[in-house]
Amino acid sequence: MELTIQNGAFLLLIAVVVAMLTQKLDLPYSAGLVAAGIVLAFSRFSPAVSLTKDLLFTVLLPPLIFQAAFYIEWRPLRRDVALIILLATVGLGFSAAITTVGMHFFANWQWLSALVFGVLIAATDPVAVIATFREAGAQGRLPLLVEAESLFNDGTAAVGFAMVLELVQGHSPSPVQAVGQFLRMAGGGLLCGVAVAAAALLLVGNTEDHLVELALTTVAAYGSFLLAERFQLSGVLATLSAGLMLGNIGARGRISDRGKDVLQDFWEYAAFVTNSLIFLLIGMRVAEQNFRAVWLSALIAIVLVTVGRAAAVYPLCALFAGSHWRVPVRQQHILFWGGLRGALALALALALPAAVPERDTIIGISFAVVAFSIFAQGLTMRPLLRAAKLLPNT
């Protein structure tokens, strides 16, 4: 069943109660929501809502990406853009390769199934980490690194996943063709977002009505995503570039002062609602999974994904050790352990066509990895940040 107004309102009420409880208990909001979703799935009040690829990928994901990108300032981002892009491309490749090879040899998966899983599970979603930073009032380089790397990581993972699906459909491009396709999808997505943002800025400059400004940013968030996907480009990177452009150029006089205040409140609320629905629905879907049938493969996958993330962070950060881009070791630990898996990985898993070998197993194990990530990594992140003295109040 699709998400209706009644179901959405009921889930939002649950989310409000969970938010209040987690604040009192000093626990990550995302972990509390997933736990609430699991409990809700076993109750007679559970709404009949299906967690589908379209709901996650088309409805809930664009506002999350746009909101995060909208508030990333270009100047500090430009300082670390080389490191961020390296982590989101080469680092993602390392992570996906380790998971792919490991699932083939240790879980006895076919190469194609292992590759599909390796690419989709490489997408990170550090919601719990960013929420911890914001609640503690943390600012500076580390929160930017965590969030920006995740945004670009999601974009490249989505592009890589689309290319892997070409293999599933029997297409075998040459290395040159594969690189060209990657550049077309990634670069085309970025340009698509820039074009939509430019059009929105042109219209914003002709009004001081904060409601019109709000509507234009909403159109840009979804419009850039849908337009890029329509032309088989990266919708994630399109919304990312649209958010960056509107947030940085629009804030410099194109958007009215009243509009800036309204936009901040609205997009914070939009992120709260979408995150709440995503994690509640993840919990409800986790409760439905039969993990007993795949527990060994799930355990292998969790270990491989963790090792792959380490291989994506530590060696690449070591390349910058002697430069002004150097990342202190304590911050590298946060980049490593803060690479949680979440909405995008599940959206990609649910989008797998029936032709993919072991499709149902891949989906089940993806949920297992995400559940481990949210609970094990999410619940230990705040103590780790405090132990590393990376929060303002420590």
SETORNU-448078 format. One record per atom (N, C-alpha, C, O): residue in three letters; x, y, z. Coordinates in steps of 0.05 Angstrom, whole numbers, plus 5000, padded with zeros to 4 digits. Layout:
% residues N
AlaXYZ/...
This chain:
% residues 394
Met501749765000/Met500050005000/Met501850255000/Met503950255013/Glu500950464985/Glu502550704984/Glu502150875009/Glu500250835025/Leu503951065012/Leu503751255035/Leu501451445031/Leu501451605012/Thr499451445048/Thr497151615047/Thr497451845068/Thr499251835085/Ile495652035066/Ile495752255085/Ile495252155114/Ile496552235133/Gln493351965116/Gln492851855143/Gln495251705154/Gln495951745177/Asn496451535137/Asn498751385146/Asn501051565153/Asn502551535172/Gly501451775135/Gly503651955139/Gly503252115165/Gly505252155180/Ala500852205171/Ala500352345196/Ala500852175220/Ala501952265240/Phe499951915219/Phe500351735241/Phe503351685246/Phe504251685269/Leu504851635224/Leu507751595227/Leu509151845238/Leu511051825253/Leu508252075229/Leu509452325239/Leu508952365269/Leu510652465283/Leu506652285278/Leu506052295307/Leu507952105322/Leu508952185343/Ile508351865312/Ile510251685324/Ile513051805325/Ile514451795345/Ala513851935303/Ala516452065301/Ala516752285322/Ala518952305333/Val514652435326/Val514852655346/Val515352535374/Val516952635389/Val513852325381/Val514152205407/Val517052085410/Val518252125430/Val517951955389/Val520751845389/Val522752065392/Val524752035407/Ala522352295378/Ala524252515380/Ala524452615408/Ala526652675418/Met522252645422/Met522152735449/Met523552545468/Met525052625486/Leu523052285464/Leu524252075481/Leu527252065477/Leu528852045496/Thr528152065452/Thr531052045447/Thr532552285457/Thr534852265465/Gln531352515456/Gln532652755467/Gln533052725497/Gln535052805508/Lys530952625511/Lys531152585540/Lys533252365547/Lys534552395568/Leu533352155531/Leu535251935536/Leu537951975524/Leu539751815528/Asp538352195509/Asp540952255496/Asp541752035478/Asp544051945478/Leu539951945460/Leu540351735441/Leu540051845413/Leu538652045409/Pro541351715393/Pro540951795365/Pro538051775356/Pro536751565361/Tyr537051975344/Tyr534351985335/Tyr533751765314/Tyr531651635315/Ser535651715296/Ser535251515275/Ser535051235286/Ser533351085277/Ala536651175306/Ala536450905319/Ala533850875333/Ala532650655332/Gly532951085347/Gly530351075360/Gly528051035341/Gly526150885347/Leu528151155317/Leu526051125297/Leu525950845286/Leu523850725283/Val528350735281/Val528350455270/Val527350265291/Val525750085284/Ala528150305316/Ala527050125337/Ala524050155340/Ala522549965343/Ala523050405338/Ala520150455339/Ala518750325315/Ala516550215318/Gly520050335292/Gly518850205268/Gly518649905271/Gly516649785263/Ile520649775284/Ile520649495289/Ile518349415308/Ile516849235303/Val518049575329/Val515949525349/Val513149565335/Val511349415339/Leu513049775320/Leu510449845306/Leu509649625287/Leu507249565285/Ala511549495274/Ala510949285254/Ala509549045268/Ala508048905255/Phe510149005293/Phe508948775307/Phe506448845322/Phe505148675335/Ser505549095320/Ser503149175334/Ser500749175315/Ser501149175291/Arg498449185327/Arg495949185310/Arg495449455298/Arg493549485282/Phe497049655306/Phe496649925295/Phe498449985271/Phe498550205260/Ser499949785263/Ser501849825241/Ser500449895215/Ser498749745206/Pro501250125203/Pro499950205178/Pro501050035155/Pro503349955155/Ala499349985136/Ala500149815113/Ala501549995092/Ala500350065072/Val504050055097/Val505550225079/Val507950065069/Val509449955085/Ser508250065043/Ser510449915031/Ser512850105026/Ser512550325016/Leu515150015034/Leu517650165029/Leu518550095001/Leu519749874997/Thr518050264982/Thr518650204954/Thr520950384944/Thr521650584957/Lys522050314922/Lys524150474909/Lys523150744902/Lys524550944906/Asp520750764890/Asp519651024882/Asp519251204906/Asp519851444904/Leu518251094928/Leu517751264952/Leu520351364963/Leu520551604970/Leu522351194965/Leu524951274976/Leu526451454957/Leu527351674964/Phe526651364932/Phe528451494913/Phe527351754901/Phe528851944897/Thr524751754896/Thr523551984882/Thr522252184900/Thr522152424895/Val521052084923/Val519552264940/Val521152364964/Val521152604970/Leu522552184978/Leu523852255003/Leu526752335000/Leu527752495016/Leu528152234980/Leu531052294978/Leu531652574968/Leu533452694980/Pro530352684948/Pro531052954938/Pro531053174959/Pro532953324960/Pro529053194977/Pro529153404997/Pro531453375017/Pro532553565027/Leu532253125023/Leu534453075041/Leu537053175028/Leu538653305041/Ile537553105003/Ile539953184989/Ile540053494986/Ile542053614991/Phe537753604978/Phe537653894973/Phe538154044999/Phe539754234999/Gln536853965020/Gln537254105046/Gln540054105055/Gln541154305065/Ala541353865053/Ala544153845062/Ala545954025044/Ala547754165054/Ala545554015018/Ala547254164999/Ala546754465002/Ala548654624999/Phe544254545007/Phe543554825009/Phe545154975030/Phe545655215027/Tyr545854835052/Tyr547254965074/Tyr550254905075/Tyr551454965096/Ile551354795054/Ile554254755052/Ile555455005039/Ile554755065016/Glu557155145053/Glu558455385042/Glu560655305023/Glu562255125028/Trp560755445000/Trp562655374979/Trp565555424987/Trp567255264980/Arg566155635001/Arg568955705008/Arg570255475023/Arg572455385015/Pro569155395046/Pro570455165060/Pro570354905044/Pro572154745046/Leu568254865028/Leu568054635012/Leu570354624991/Leu571554424986/Arg570854864979/Arg572954884959/Arg575654804970/Arg577354694955/Arg576154854995/Arg578754795008/Arg579254495007/Arg581454405003/Asp577154335012/Asp577454045014/Asp576153894990/Asp575753644992/Val575554034969/Val574053894947/Val575653674935/Val574553474927/Ala578353704933/Ala579953494921/Ala579853234938/Ala579553014927/Leu580153264964/Leu579953044982/Leu577152914982/Leu576952674981/Ile575053084982/Ile572352984982/Ile571752824956/Ile570652604958/Ile572552924933/Ile572052794908/Ile573652534907/Ile572652324897/Leu576052534917/Leu577652284917/Leu576352074935/Leu576151834927/Leu575452154958/Leu574051964976/Leu571451854963/Leu570851614966/Ala570052034949/Ala567451954938/Ala567651804911/Ala565751694902/Thr570051784900/Thr570451644874/Thr572251404878/Thr571451174878/Val574851464882/Val576851244886/Val576151094912/Val576250844912/Gly575551244933/Gly574851114958/Gly572450934956/Gly572450714966/Leu570351034942/Leu568050864938/Leu568750624921/Leu567650404926/Gly570550654902/Gly571350424886/Gly572750214903/Gly572249974899/Phe574550304921/Phe575950114939/Phe573849964955/Phe574049714958/Ser572050114967/Ser570049984984/Ser568349784969/Ser567849564979/Ala567349864946/Ala565749684930/Ala567249434921/Ala566249214920/Ala569849474914/Ala571449254904/Ala571949044926/Ala571748804922/Ile572549144950/Ile573048954973/Ile570548804979/Ile570648564984/Thr568248934980/Thr565748794985/Thr565048594964/Thr564148374969/Thr565548674939/Thr564948494916/Thr566548244917/Thr565448024915/Val569148274920/Val570948044920/Val570347864944/Val570347624942/Gly569947994967/Gly569447844991/Gly566847684990/Gly566747454998/Met564747804979/Met562147654977/Met562347424957/Met560947224960/His564047454937/His564347234918/His565847004930/His564946774927/Phe568047054944/Phe569646834955/Phe568746734982/Phe568946494987/Phe567646904999/Phe566946825026/Phe563946745028/Phe563246575044/Ala562246875012/Ala559346805013/Ala558546634989/Ala556146564987/Asn560446584971/Asn559846414947/Asn557746534929/Asn556146384917/Trp557746794926/Trp555846924908/Trp557046924880/Trp559446914876/Gln555246944860/Gln556146994833/Gln557447264832/Gln556847444847/Trp559247294812/Trp560647554810/Trp558747784805/Trp559048004817/Leu556647744789/Leu554847954782/Leu553248044807/Leu552848284812/Ser552347844823/Ser550847914847/Ser552648064867/Ser551748254880/Ala555047964870/Ala556948094888/Ala557548374880/Ala557848554897/Leu557848424854/Leu558448694844/Leu556148884848/Leu556549104857/Val553748784843/Val551348954848/Val551249034877/Val550849274883/Phe551548844895/Phe551448904924/Phe553649084932/Phe553249274947/Gly556149034922/Gly558449194930/Gly558149484923/Gly558849664938/Val556949544899/Val556549814891/Val554349954906/Val554650184915/Leu552049824909/Leu549849954922/Leu550250004952/Leu549350204963/Ile551749824965/Ile552149844994/Ile554350045001/Ile554850115024/Ala555850134980/Ala557950324985/Ala556950604991/Ala558350775001/Ala554350654984/Ala553150924989/Ala552850965019/Ala551750795033/Thr553851195029/Thr553751255058/Thr551551455065/Thr550551605048/Asp550751455090/Asp548551625099/Asp548951695129/Asp547751575146/Pro550751885134/Pro551551945162/Pro549552125177/Pro550352315190/Val546952055175/Val544952225188/Val545352255218/Val545252475229/Ala545952025231/Ala546352025260/Ala548752195268/Ala548752335288/Val550852185251/Val553252345257/Val552752635255/Val553452795272/Ile551552715233/Ile550953005228/Ile549053105249/Ile549353335259/Ala547052945257/Ala545153025278/Ala546653075304/Ala546053265319/Thr548552905310/Thr550152935335/Thr551753195334/Thr551853335354/Phe552953255311/Phe554453495308/Phe552653745313/Phe553353925327/Arg550353735300/Arg548553965301/Arg547454005329/Arg547254235339/Glu546753785343/Glu545653805370/Glu547753925389/Glu547154065408/Ala550353855384/Ala552453945401/Ala553554225393/Ala555254335407/Gly552554325370/Gly553454585360/Gly556254575348/Gly557554775346/Ala557054335339/Ala559754315326/Ala559754445299/Ala557854435284/Gln561954585294/Gln562354715268/Gln565254655259/Gln566754525272/Gly565854765235/Gly568554735226/Gly568854515204/Gly566954445191/Arg571254415202/Arg571954245179/Arg570753965181/Arg569753865161/Leu570753835204/Leu569853555206/Leu566953515198/Leu566453345182/Pro565053675209/Pro562353635199/Pro562053675169/Pro560453525156/Leu563453865158/Leu563353905129/Leu564453665114/Leu563253585095/Leu566753555123/Leu567853325110/Leu565953095110/Leu565552965090/Val564753035133/Val562952805136/Val560552845117/Val559852655103/Glu559353075118/Glu556853115102/Glu557453145072/Glu556053015056/Ala559453295065/Ala559953335037/Ala560953075024/Ala560153015001/Glu562652925037/Glu563652675026/Glu561352485022/Glu561252335002/Ser559452485041/Ser557152305038/Ser555352385014/Ser554452215000/Leu554952645010/Leu553352734988/Leu554552654961/Leu553152554944/Phe557052704958/Phe558452634933/Phe558652334930/Phe558352224908/Asn559052194952/Asn559151904953/Asn556551784943/Asn556551594927/Asp554351894952/Asp551751804943/Asp551351834913/Asp550251664900/Gly552252064903/Gly552052114875/Gly553551914858/Gly552551814838/Thr556051874865/Thr557751684849/Thr556751394853/Thr556951244834/Ala555751324876/Ala554651054880/Ala552151014862/Ala551850804850/Ala550451214861/Ala548051194844/Ala548851164814/Ala547651004800/Val550951314806/Val551851284778/Val553151014773/Val552550884753/Gly554750924792/Gly555950664790/Gly553850434789/Gly554150244774/Phe551850464805/Phe549650274805/Phe548250254778/Phe547650044768/Ala547750484766/Ala546450494740/Ala548150354719/Ala547150224701/Met550750384721/Met552550254702/Met552649954706/Met552849804687/Val552549874731/Val552549584737/Val549949454726/Val550049224716/Leu547749604728/Leu545249494717/Leu545449454686/Leu544049284675/Glu547149604673/Glu547649554645/Glu548849274641/Glu548049134622/Leu550549194659/Leu551748924657/Leu549548714662/Leu549548504648/Val547748764680/Val545548584685/Val543848544660/Val542848324655/Gln543548754645/Gln541848744621/Gln543448634597/Gln542348634574/Gly545848544601/Gly547448424580/Gly549248604565/Gly550548514546/His549448864572/His551249054558/His554049034571/His554249044596/Ser556049024555/Ser558749004565/Ser560449224552/Ser561849164533/Pro560349464563/Pro561949684551/Pro564949644555/Pro565749524575/Ser566549754537/Ser569349744540/Ser570149944562/Ser568550104570/Pro572649924573/Pro573450104594/Pro573150404586/Pro572350564602/Val573850464561/Val573550734551/Val570550824551/Val569851044559/Gln568850644542/Gln566050694541/Gln564850724569/Gln563150894574/Ala565850564588/Ala564950574616/Ala565650844629/Ala564050964642/Val568150934624/Val569051194634/Val567351414622/Val566551594636/Gly566951394596/Gly565251604583/Gly562451614593/Gly561251824596/Gln561351374598/Gln558651364609/Gln558451484637/Gln556551624644/Phe560551414653/Phe560651524680/Phe560751834679/Phe559351964694/Leu562551934663/Leu562752224661/Leu560252354650/Leu559552574658/Arg558952224631/Arg556452334620/Arg554252344642/Arg552952544644/Met553952124657/Met551852124677/Met552452314700/Met550652454709/Ala554952314709/Ala555652484732/Ala555752774723/Ala554552954736/Gly557252834702/Gly557553104692/Gly554853214683/Gly554153444688/Gly553353054668/Gly550753144659/Gly548853204682/Gly547253394680/Gly548953034703/Gly547253084726/Gly547953344740/Gly546153504747/Leu550553404743/Leu551453654755/Leu550553894739/Leu549554084749/Leu550853874712/Leu550054094694/Leu547054134695/Leu546054354693/Cys545553914697/Cys542653934698/Cys541754084723/Cys540054254721/Gly543054024745/Gly542454164770/Gly543154464768/Gly541654634778/Val545454524756/Val546254794752/Val544254954735/Val543555174741/Ala543254824714/Ala541354954696/Ala538755014710/Ala537655224707/Val537754814726/Val535254864740/Val535655074761/Val533855244765/Ala537855074775/Ala538355274796/Ala538655554783/Ala537655754795/Ala539955574760/Ala540255834746/Ala537455944739/Ala536956184742/Ala535755774729/Ala533055864723/Ala531555954748/Ala530156154747/Ala531855804769/Ala530555884794/Ala531556144805/Ala530056314814/Leu534256194803/Leu535456444812/Leu534456674795/Leu534056894805/Leu534156624769/Leu533156844751/Leu530356934760/Leu529757164760/Leu528656734767/Leu525956804776/Leu525956924804/Leu524457104810/Val527656814821/Val527856924849/Val528657214849/Val527657364866/Gly530357294830/Gly531257564829/Gly529157764822/Gly529458004825/Asn526857664813/Asn524657844806/Asn522357854826/Asn520157954821/Thr522857744850/Thr520857754871/Thr522057774898/Thr524357694902/Glu520657884917/Glu521457884945/Glu519357744962/Glu519357764987/Asp517557594949/Asp515557444963/Asp516857184973/Asp517657014957/His516957154999/His518356925011/His516956665004/His518256455003/Leu514356664999/Leu512856424992/Leu513556334964/Leu513856094958/Val513956524946/Val514856464919/Val517656354919/Val518256154906/Glu519356474935/Glu522156374938/Glu522156084949/Glu523655924939/Leu520456034968/Leu520255764979/Leu519355564958/Leu520355344956/Ala517255644943/Ala516255474922/Ala518355414901/Ala518555184891/Leu519955614894/Leu521955574874/Leu524155384883/Leu525155224867/Thr524955394908/Thr526955204918/Thr525854924918/Thr527254734913/Thr523254894924/Thr522054634924/Thr521954514896/Thr522554284891/Val521254684877/Val521254604849/Val524054524840/Val524454334826/Ala526054684849/Ala528754624841/Ala529754354853/Ala531154204839/Ala528954304878/Ala529854054891/Ala528753804876/Ala530253624869/Tyr526153804870/Tyr524953584856/Tyr525453594826/Tyr525853394813/Gly525253844815/Gly525453874786/Gly528153784776/Gly528353654755/Ser530353864790/Ser533053784781/Ser533353484782/Ser534553364763/Phe532353364803/Phe532553064805/Phe530952924783/Phe532052744770/Leu528453004779/Leu526752864759/Leu527752924731/Leu527552744714/Leu528653164726/Leu529553224699/Leu532053064692/Leu532252954670/Ala533953044710/Ala536352884706/Ala535652594701/Ala536652464683/Glu533952484718/Glu533152204715/Glu531652154689/Glu531951944677/Arg530252354680/Arg528752334655/Arg530752284632/Arg530052144613/Phe533052414633/Phe535052384612/Phe537252184619/Phe539452184607/Gln536652004639/Gln538451794648/Gln541151904657/Gln543251794652/Leu540952134672/Leu543252254685/Leu542952204715/Leu541052084724/Ser544852304730/Ser544752274759/Ser542952474772/Ser543552714774/Gly540652384782/Gly538852554796/Gly539952654823/Gly539452874831/Val541452474836/Val542752554862/Val544652784858/Val544552974873/Leu546352764838/Leu548352974833/Leu546953224823/Leu547953454828/Ala544753204808/Ala543253434799/Ala542153594822/Ala542453834823/Thr540853454841/Thr539753594864/Thr541953704882/Thr541653914894/Leu544153564884/Leu546453654899/Leu547553924888/Leu547954114903/Ser547953934861/Ser549054184849/Ser546954404851/Ser547654644854/Ala544354334848/Ala542254544850/Ala542254664878/Ala542054904882/Gly542454494898/Gly542454584926/Gly544954754932/Gly544654964945/Leu547254664923/Leu549754824927/Leu549455104914/Leu550255304926/Met548555114890/Met548355364875/Met546355554888/Met546955784891/Leu543955454894/Leu541955624905/Leu542755714933/Leu542255944941/Gly543955534949/Gly544755614976/Gly546955814977/Gly546955984995/Asn548855804958/Asn551055984959/Asn550556244943/Asn551156464953/Ile549456224919/Ile548956464903/Ile546456604913/Ile546256844915/Gly544356444919/Gly541856554928/Gly542056704954/Gly540756904958/Ala543856604971/Ala544156734997/Ala545657004995/Ala545557165014/Arg546857064973/Arg548357314969/Arg546657524955/Arg547457634935/Gly544257564965/Gly542657784955/Gly540357714936/Gly538557874932/Arg540457464925/Arg538357384907/Arg535757314922/Arg533557364913/Ile536157204946/Ile533857134963/Ile533557344984/Ile535457434996/Ser531057424990/Ser530557635009/Ser531257545037/Ser531457305043/Asp531657735055/Asp532257665083/Asp530057505096/Asp530557305110/Arg527557585090/Arg525257425101/Arg525257145089/Arg524656955103/Gly525957125063/Gly526056865050/Gly528156685062/Gly527656445064/Lys530456795069/Lys532556625081/Lys531556495107/Lys532056265112/Asp530256655124/Asp529156545149/Asp527056325144/Asp527156115157/Val525256385125/Val523156185119/Val524355935107/Val523555715115/Leu526255965089/Leu527555735077/Leu528955555097/Leu528755315096/Gln530355685116/Gln531755525136/Gln529755355153/Gln530155115157/Asp527655485161/Asp525655345177/Asp524255115161/Asp523854895171/Phe523555185136/Phe522154995120/Phe523854745114/Phe522954525117/Trp526354795105/Trp527954565097/Trp528954405121/Trp529454165118/Glu529154525144/Glu529754365168/Glu527354185175/Glu527653955182/Tyr524954295172/Tyr522554135177/Tyr522253915156/Tyr521653695163/Ala522853985131/Ala522653785109/Ala524553555114/Ala523853315110/Ala527053615123/Ala528953415129/Ala528053245153/Ala528452995153/Phe526853375173/Phe525853225196/Phe523653025188/Phe523752795196/Val521853115172/Val519552945163/Val520552715146/Val519852485151/Thr522252775126/Thr523152565108/Thr524952355123/Thr524652115119/Asn526752455140/Asn528352275155/Asn526652105174/Asn527151865177/Ser524652225186/Ser522952075204/Ser521551845190/Ser521451625199/Leu520351915167/Leu518851715151/Leu520751495142/Leu520051255143/Ile523151565132/Ile525051375122/Ile525851175144/Ile525650935139/Phe526651265167/Phe527651085187/Phe525450925201/Phe525850695208/Leu523051035203/Leu520750875213/Leu520150655193/Leu519650425202/Leu520050715168/Leu519450515147/Leu521650305145/Leu521150075140/Ile524150395149/Ile526350195150/Ile525950005173/Ile526249765169/Gly525250105196/Gly524749935219/Gly522549735214/Gly522749495220/Met520349825202/Met518149655196/Met518949435176/Met518049205178/Arg520549515156/Arg521449315136/Arg523449115148/Arg523448885142/Val525249215166/Val527149035179/Val525648825195/Val526548585195/Ala523448895208/Ala521948705223/Ala520748485206/Ala520248265216/Glu520348535180/Glu519248345162/Glu521248155150/Glu520547955138/Gln523848225152/Gln525948065139/Gln526447805155/Gln526347805180/Asn527047595140/Asn527747335153/Asn530847315153/Asn531947195135/Phe532047435173/Phe534947435174/Phe536147165181/Phe538547125176/Arg534546985193/Arg535646725200/Arg536646575175/Arg538546415177/Ala535346625153/Ala536046475128/Ala538646585116/Ala539946445100/Val539446825123/Val541846945110/Val543847055131/Val545447225125/Trp543646955156/Trp545247075177/Trp548247065172/Trp549647255178/Leu549146835161/Leu552046815156/Leu552947005134/Leu554947145137/Ser551447015112/Ser552147205091/Ser551947495101/Ser553547665093/Ala549947545118/Ala549647815129/Ala552047895146/Ala553048115145/Leu552947705162/Leu555247755179/Leu557747805163/Leu559347985168/Ile558147645142/Ile560447685124/Ile560247955111/Ile562248105108/Ala557848035102/Ala557448295089/Ala558148525108/Ala559348715100/Ile557248505133/Ile557748715152/Ile560748755156/Ile561748975157/Val562248535159/Val565148545162/Val566448665137/Val568148845140/Leu565648575114/Leu566848675089/Leu566248975084/Leu568049125076/Val563849055090/Val563049335086/Val564749515105/Val565549735098/Thr565149415130/Thr566749565149/Thr569649585140/Thr570849795142/Val570749355131/Val573549355121/Val573749535097/Val575749685094/Gly571749515079/Gly571849685055/Gly571749975061/Gly573150135047/Arg570250055081/Arg570250345089/Arg572950425100/Arg573850645094/Ala574150255115/Ala576850325125/Ala578850355102/Ala580450545102/Ala578650185082/Ala580350205058/Ala579850455042/Ala581550545027/Ala577350565044/Ala576650805030/Ala577651055044/Ala577951265031/Val578051045070/Val578751285085/Val581651305092/Val582951505084/Tyr582751105105/Tyr585551135116/Tyr587651165095/Tyr589351345097/Pro587750995074/Pro589951025054/Pro589751285039/Pro591751415033/Leu587251365032/Leu586951615016/Leu587651865033/Leu588852055023/Cys586851855059/Cys587652085076/Cys590652095080/Cys591752305084/Ala591951855079/Ala594851845082/Ala596251995059/Ala598452095063/Leu594951995036/Leu596152135013/Leu596452435018/Leu598152565006/Phe594852545035/Phe594752835041/Phe596252905067/Phe596053125076/Ala597652705078/Ala598852745105/Ala600752975106/Ala600953105126/Gly602253025084/Gly604253235085/Gly603353495073/Gly604953665067/Ser600753525069/Ser599653765056/Ser597853915075/Ser597253825097/His596854145065/His594954305082/His592154175082/His590354265097/Trp591753955066/Trp589253805066/Trp589353575087/Trp587553415088/Arg591453565103/Arg591853345121/Arg589453325140/Arg588353515150/Val588553065143/Val586353015162/Val587452875186/Val588552665184/Pro587152995210/Pro588152875235/Pro587052595238/Pro584852535230/Val588652425251/Val587852145254/Val585152115269/Val583451955261/Arg584652285289/Arg582052265303/Arg579752325285/Arg577652205287/Gln580152515266/Gln577952575247/Gln577652355227/Gln575452305217/Gln579852215220/Gln579651985202/Gln577951765214/Gln576451635200/His578251725240/His576651525254/His573651585251/His572051405248/Ile572951845253/Ile570151925250/Ile569151885222/Ile566951795217/Leu570851955202/Leu570151905174/Leu569651605169/Leu567851535154/Phe571351445181/Phe571051155178/Phe568551045191/Phe566850925178/Trp568351085217/Trp566050975233/Trp563451125227/Trp561251015231/Gly563651365217/Gly561251525211/Gly560151475184/Gly558151595176/Gly561351285169/Gly560251215142/Gly557951025144/Gly558050805133/Leu555751115157/Leu553450935160/Leu552050885134/Leu552251045115/Arg550650665132/Arg549050605109/Arg546050665115/Arg545150635137/Gly544650755094/Gly541850835100/Gly540150835075/Gly539950645060/Ala538751065071/Ala536551075052/Ala537351015023/Ala535950865010/Leu539551135013/Leu540251094985/Leu540950804980/Leu540050694959/Ala542450674997/Ala543150394993/Ala540650224991/Ala540550044974/Leu538650275008/Leu536150125007/Leu534550184982/Leu533350014970/Ala534550444974/Ala533050514950/Ala534250374926/Ala532750274909/Leu536850354924/Leu538150214902/Leu537549914903/Leu537049794883/Ala537649804927/Ala537049514930/Ala534249454921/Ala533749254907/Leu532349624930/Leu529549574922/Leu529049624893/Leu527049524882/Ala530849764879/Ala530549814851/Ala531649594833/Ala531549614809/Leu532849384846/Leu534049174830/Leu531949024813/Leu529748954823/Pro532448994787/Pro530648844770/Pro530548544777/Pro532448444789/Ala528448414770/Ala528148124777/Ala530347954764/Ala530847734773/Ala531648054743/Ala533647904729/Ala536247874745/Ala537847704738/Val536648034766/Val539048014781/Val539047754797/Val537247704812/Pro541147594795/Pro541347344811/Pro541347414841/Pro542647594850/Glu539847254856/Glu539747284885/Glu538747564894/Glu539547674914/Arg536847664879/Arg535747924884/Arg534647944913/Arg535348134927/Asp532947764921/Asp531647774947/Asp533747754969/Asp533447884990/Thr535847594965/Thr537947564985/Thr539447824987/Thr540147915010/Ile540047954965/Ile541448214965/Ile539848424981/Ile540948574997/Ile537248434976/Ile535548624990/Ile535548565020/Ile535848745036/Gly535248315028/Gly535248245056/Gly537848315070/Gly537848415092/Ile540048255057/Ile542648315069/Ile543148615070/Ile544548715088/Ser542148755050/Ser542449055051/Ser541049165075/Ser542049345089/Phe538649065081/Phe537249145105/Phe538749075131/Phe538849225150/Ala540048835131/Ala541648755154/Ala544048945158/Ala544549015181/Val545349015137/Val547649195139/Val546749465149/Val548049595166/Val544549565138/Val543549825146/Val542749825176/Val543250015190/Ala541349605184/Ala540549585212/Ala542949575231/Ala542949715251/Phe545049425224/Phe547549425239/Phe548749705240/Phe549649795261/Ser548849835218/Ser550050095216/Ser548650295234/Ser549950445248/Ile545950295233/Ile544450485249/Ile544750435279/Ile545050625294/Phe544650185287/Phe544750125315/Phe547550115326/Phe548250255345/Ala549349955314/Ala552049925324/Ala553650185321/Ala554950275340/Gln553650295297/Gln555250535292/Gln553850785302/Gln555150955315/Gly551250795298/Gly549751035307/Gly549751075337/Gly550151295347/Leu549450855352/Leu549350865381/Leu552050915394/Leu552251025416/Thr554250845380/Thr556850885391/Thr558251145381/Thr560451205390/Met556951285363/Met558251515351/Met558651745371/Met560751865372/Arg556651805387/Arg556852025406/Arg559051965427/Arg560652145432/Pro559151725439/Pro561351665457/Pro564051685444/Pro566051775456/Leu564251605418/Leu566751625404/Leu567551915400/Leu569951985403/Leu565652075392/Leu566252365389/Leu567152495414/Leu568952655414/Arg565952415437/Arg566652525462/Arg569452425471/Arg571052585481/Ala569952165466/Ala572552065473/Ala574852195457/Ala577052235467/Ala574152255432/Ala576152395415/Ala576252695419/Ala577852825407/Lys574552795437/Lys574453075444/Lys573953245419/Lys575253455414/Leu571953155402/Leu571253295378/Leu568653435379/Leu567653545359/Leu567353445403/Leu564953595407/Leu565553845424/Leu567353835441/Pro564154065419/Pro564854315433/Pro564654295464/Pro566154435478/Asn562854125474/Asn562454115503/Asn564153905516/Asn563653835539/Thr566253805503/Thr567953595515/Thr570753715520/Thr572553575530/
